[in-house]
Amino acid sequence: MGETQAQHVHCVLDPACASRRLFEAISGKWSPLVVMALKDGGKKRHGILRRELGGISQKMLIQTLRQLEHNGLVEREVYPVVPPKVEYSLTPLGMSLQPLLEEICQWSERHLPEVEEARSRAAQGPFGCGM
């Protein structure tokens, strides 16, 4: 590992590191999935996002969208109509995250058999008879 790369790794391990704080903000369970759901570049309403994501509570989706908006990755547009209409889309910064998330998806697909095998071994316990 080169010196510059080692410095970046060391920085991320420091709680005061800006990279670490941003990594923590975008690495939750739902944040990458919300970004992927918005990847087509169009605008989506809360209900559509919730249906597409499946399994996310309304409260968690709102919190995730707010965090992504706070970090400049998602844009929220409120229309002055009754009932209220709000749409979400990725900012250019959020769009720039897409290639990284797609890399992670590809890595996951390539290594899923290895991960499943490790999970199976772990479920058997240390003596091969379950935990």
PLY file of the C-alpha trace (Angstrom):
ply
format ascii 1.0
element vertex 131
property float x
property float y
property float z
element edge 130
property int vertex1
property int vertex2
end_header
0.00 0.00 0.00
1.45 3.38 -1.00
2.07 6.11 1.54
-0.81 8.28 0.29
-3.24 5.35 0.36
-2.05 4.41 3.87
-2.60 8.01 4.99
-6.21 7.88 3.72
-6.86 4.62 5.56
-5.38 6.07 8.75
-7.49 9.20 8.37
-10.71 7.20 8.02
-9.90 5.43 11.29
-9.70 8.80 13.08
-13.15 9.85 14.43
-12.37 13.49 13.52
-11.65 12.65 9.86
-14.02 14.33 7.40
-13.99 11.24 5.17
-15.09 9.08 8.08
-17.96 11.38 8.98
-19.23 11.35 5.40
-18.73 7.58 5.13
-20.83 7.11 8.27
-23.54 9.33 6.80
-23.88 7.36 3.55
-23.19 3.82 4.73
-26.32 3.02 6.70
-28.58 0.16 5.66
-30.98 2.35 3.70
-28.89 5.26 2.37
-27.22 3.38 -0.50
-30.54 1.75 -1.41
-32.33 5.12 -1.56
-29.55 6.50 -3.77
-29.86 3.46 -6.05
-33.66 3.87 -6.19
-33.15 7.44 -7.42
-30.40 6.55 -9.90
-32.47 7.02 -13.05
-32.16 10.78 -12.58
-35.90 11.34 -12.33
-37.98 12.61 -9.44
-39.84 10.24 -7.14
-42.41 10.73 -4.44
-42.14 9.27 -0.95
-44.75 6.56 -1.54
-43.09 5.32 -4.73
-39.69 5.16 -3.03
-41.17 3.25 -0.11
-42.81 0.70 -2.43
-39.64 0.26 -4.48
-37.44 -0.20 -1.42
-39.75 -2.66 0.33
-39.42 -3.22 4.06
-38.54 0.35 5.03
-40.78 2.13 7.50
-42.14 5.57 6.73
-40.15 7.02 9.64
-36.88 5.44 8.47
-37.39 6.60 4.89
-38.01 10.17 6.07
-34.89 10.07 8.29
-32.78 8.63 5.48
-34.00 11.19 2.93
-33.34 14.03 5.38
-29.82 12.78 6.05
-29.08 12.42 2.34
-30.51 15.89 1.73
-28.43 17.30 4.60
-25.29 15.83 3.00
-26.13 17.28 -0.41
-26.87 13.95 -2.12
-30.64 14.29 -2.48
-32.77 17.26 -3.43
-36.30 17.74 -2.12
-38.84 19.71 -4.13
-42.07 20.82 -2.45
-44.96 21.85 -4.69
-47.47 24.45 -3.39
-50.55 22.27 -3.88
-53.18 20.63 -1.71
-52.63 17.87 -0.76
-48.91 18.54 -0.41
-46.69 17.07 -3.10
-42.99 16.42 -2.45
-40.54 14.83 -4.87
-36.99 13.65 -4.36
-34.13 13.40 -6.82
-30.37 13.00 -6.75
-28.16 16.03 -6.91
-25.09 15.95 -9.16
-23.14 14.94 -6.04
-25.56 12.07 -5.43
-25.26 10.99 -9.07
-21.47 10.88 -8.67
-21.94 8.22 -5.99
-23.68 5.87 -8.45
-20.56 4.27 -9.98
-19.23 3.40 -6.52
-22.52 1.81 -5.46
-22.72 -0.13 -8.71
-19.17 -1.43 -8.06
-20.32 -2.61 -4.63
-23.33 -4.35 -6.22
-21.06 -6.12 -8.71
-18.65 -7.13 -5.94
-21.61 -8.50 -3.95
-22.84 -10.57 -6.86
-19.35 -11.98 -7.52
-18.72 -12.90 -3.89
-22.20 -13.91 -2.71
-21.39 -17.67 -2.81
-18.36 -17.12 -0.56
-20.38 -15.00 1.87
-23.17 -17.58 1.99
-20.64 -20.35 2.61
-19.09 -18.38 5.48
-22.55 -17.74 6.96
-23.37 -21.43 6.72
-20.14 -22.38 8.52
-20.81 -19.78 11.22
-24.37 -21.06 11.73
-23.03 -24.57 12.34
-20.98 -23.34 15.26
-17.45 -24.30 16.25
-18.19 -28.04 16.40
-20.36 -28.26 13.28
-23.55 -28.78 15.29
-25.21 -25.37 15.40
-24.85 -22.65 17.94
0 1
1 2
2 3
3 4
4 5
5 6
6 7
7 8
8 9
9 10
10 11
11 12
12 13
13 14
14 15
15 16
16 17
17 18
18 19
19 20
20 21
21 22
22 23
23 24
24 25
25 26
26 27
27 28
28 29
29 30
30 31
31 32
32 33
33 34
34 35
35 36
36 37
37 38
38 39
39 40
40 41
41 42
42 43
43 44
44 45
45 46
46 47
47 48
48 49
49 50
50 51
51 52
52 53
53 54
54 55
55 56
56 57
57 58
58 59
59 60
60 61
61 62
62 63
63 64
64 65
65 66
66 67
67 68
68 69
69 70
70 71
71 72
72 73
73 74
74 75
75 76
76 77
77 78
78 79
79 80
80 81
81 82
82 83
83 84
84 85
85 86
86 87
87 88
88 89
89 90
90 91
91 92
92 93
93 94
94 95
95 96
96 97
97 98
98 99
99 100
100 101
101 102
102 103
103 104
104 105
105 106
106 107
107 108
108 109
109 110
110 111
111 112
112 113
113 114
114 115
115 116
116 117
117 118
118 119
119 120
120 121
121 122
122 123
123 124
124 125
125 126
126 127
127 128
128 129
129 130
